[in-house]
């Protein structure tokens, strides 16, 4: 049986900065442009960081792939750690 906690604990620190950077710049871009009238020039800076354009064309693809697959991996390990799919389900308060 796979130890989901160890896998999650291994993946999370590696992906903390890329996912945080992508999330914060994506939200800042959308909210800044829609609600606060952010200029297109500043918006372009946020969008370039969000998309990983600062890494160049080859590494940009790797950055996006790392973000996407890493986030899916964290979701899967998190769901399995919740015990939804385990055969031995924990007894809830209603079962007692």
N, C-alpha and C positions, 0 to 999 in steps of 0.2 A: 504494500500500500504506500502511496506517495505521501510524504509529509508536506502538506500544503502550506503550513506555517513557515517552514524553512525556506520553501521556494518563494513565498510572498516576501519574507524578510530579506531574501537575497535580491529580488527584483526591485523592490521599492526604493532603496537608496540610490540605485543606479539611475532610475527614471524620475526621481524627485525633481531635479532641476529642469530637465527637458519638458516634462509635462506641466510643471508650474509655469515655466516661461511661455509655453504655448497657450495655456489657459489664460494667464493674466494679460498677455498682449492681445489675444483674441477678443476678450471681453472689453479691454480698454479701447481697442479699435472700434468695435461696434457701438459701445455706449458713447464714446467720445464723438464719433461721427454723427450718430443719430440724435443724441440729447444735448450735447454741449457744443456742437458746431465746430468740431476740430478741423483744422485745415487739412487739405489733401496731402500736403508735404509731411506734416507730422503723422498723419494717418498712414502714409506710405512707410514710414520708419517702423511703426508698430506692426504693420502687415509684413514687412520684410523679416522682422524678428520672429513673428508668429509662424511664418512659413519656412524659416530656416535658411532664407536666401543669403544670409551673411556667411554661410559655410561653403558657398559655391555650388555649381550644378550637380556634381557627383555626390558630395556629402549631404546636400539638401535632401536628396531622395532617401539616403540612409537615415537621416534625422526624422523624416516623416514616417518612414517604416518603423523605426525604433519607437517613436511615440505611439503610433497606432497599435502595433503588436504588443508593446509593453502595457498599454492601457487595457487591452483585451486580456492579457495574461493576469494583470492585477485583479480585474473583475472576476475572472474564472477562479483564481485561487481564493479570493474573498468569498465568493459564493460557496465554494466547497468547504471553507472554514466555518461557514454558518451552519453546516450540517444538514442542509436541505435534502441532499441526495444520499445521505448515509442510511444504512439499513437499521442501525441502532439509533432510533430517534429519541431524543431526550423527552422525558415526561413533562408535559406542561402542567400548569397549575390546575387546569380544567380536568386533567386525567386523574388527579389525586382524589 
